[in-house]
């Protein structure tokens, strides 16, 4: 049984008020709230285990190292990786994407080589490839989408050429909620002998994601979007690809031996983890993954599908409201505008009613251009949201609409 009231009690912030109104938090695509046990894990480690990992022979360092490496094992199991050697800790999805664009681009691409992205990508999966283009002269190709917000798979097939070296696509759009068929995209890419990177920032928190089942070569996600702490993220990479790629940054931890003449690099995954890692964050991330695993990712997915369907119906009935993204496979996000009301005005006035939504271009300006708007209002759902909160949102929108 999915006990929503018991779950909400695990998140103290949900009981607070904003402007003397109960908080309705619908900005989960930006970041999720944290269960008590995640915050306690952070406090407990700093108070009882804190010491730099890997380098020390003393007790605290050994204990902290054990927690950090156990966290890596738990992450590997959570996403279905074959080995913890395929799990690289980063600061978040953005750094993970930059790592692949920089390292894969440096080691496996040259001028004229091509990467395929999609129209619905977050800026963090566009800008690093543009920076590589400016450095090395690679070519960026873009998969178009239809009006419903679904990828054009026939156009995707036509984008491949003998110079295609990488496909990098989001699993779930942070604006449209479209769930892309990444297993099919992977099959197509591999048929052309091209690796594929999946941005899992908006999928890993919401439903089961298994890299072995998808078959993808890389997957990225952020801790703070899956009820863990900020400043910690994950890059999954197939071991054969990570072995071929040069280090992303240099410094401590990623070396085997250094002289002024030459440096040899550490084995995976440490080759990509220069400097002191966020060993407290890695353990807290593992605690967060344990938390959602206890609830059951399938149960979370079912709950959020119900919320999404209810929101589409409830908000869709409001006069003058246009929802962007009507994909057949859609999850946990509803983005909209109201005729005659600027998205920033709508978000600001909803805030005064205690309703937290996101406004603006959502770090997806090419997608805004595709739909011919400057920005949208976005309500995004998490495992603790309720249909009653969606009712409050709808009532708030109606109240604002009558003011204009």
C-alpha angles and dihedrals in degrees: 000000000000102000102196095181092053090046093052090054088062089066110063094188091065090069095059126100130233118204087351091303129108111267115252104192112199101154099093095131087066095045138329129231118252128245117234094251092059092053090045091052089056093048093045094051094049091047099043114015108026113143136119113274133237096007104068131080093196124102100256093049091049091049093047090048091052092052091048094050092042086055089054090053091049092050090049091053092045094057097034098249117168093228140007085239085076093059117089119184115223137163092266145302092307094056091043091055092046090050093055095043091049101039100035089041092052096044104033109025137066137178112309095022116129139228123194118217131167134244091245098057123133113243089253089068094045109041098053090055091048089052088052089048090053092048101041108014099247120162124240119211123189131214109224124224132216125238091270090059099253126137118254099236094187090055089047090057091051093054094069120101136162087271096057109118105164143017115205117183139157118249093212125014112241088214108033099030088227111162105216120215093246094168090058091043089052092051091051093047093048091049085062090044091246124136120233132216118204120202101217098177092115099033107046093063094049113042140002113295118190116181092196091055094045091044093216121157097219135020128183133193142158129238095220093060093054097053093272131113128290120255097043128094142154138238114193111196131173107253095236091056095044090051090056096047122088120235117282097215135010132226138075124354096024096072133087098187133354132199127157087253099051146351127214117204132233122252124263133328095010092061086078099041107079116178133006108331125223091261092167090051093048092055092045089050089054089050089053091050090049088052095054090042090057090052088047122244089232090056091047090050093050092049093049093046087056091050092048094049091047092049093049090053097040097045093037089063093060111105114248095012116130120195118208114214120039097174118158088233106048132154141193099327133091117180120186150153131212118225110255096010123099113233092235091053091050093050093046094050093045088053090059086058091055094257116133113205132151125248134187134047094321092222088293105101096153087057091050088052090051090058095039098241136115093222148333141222111250129199113188128184138220137189093275100051122109139207087244089062090052088052088053090051092050092048089049092051090050090050092051092044091058090055092066 
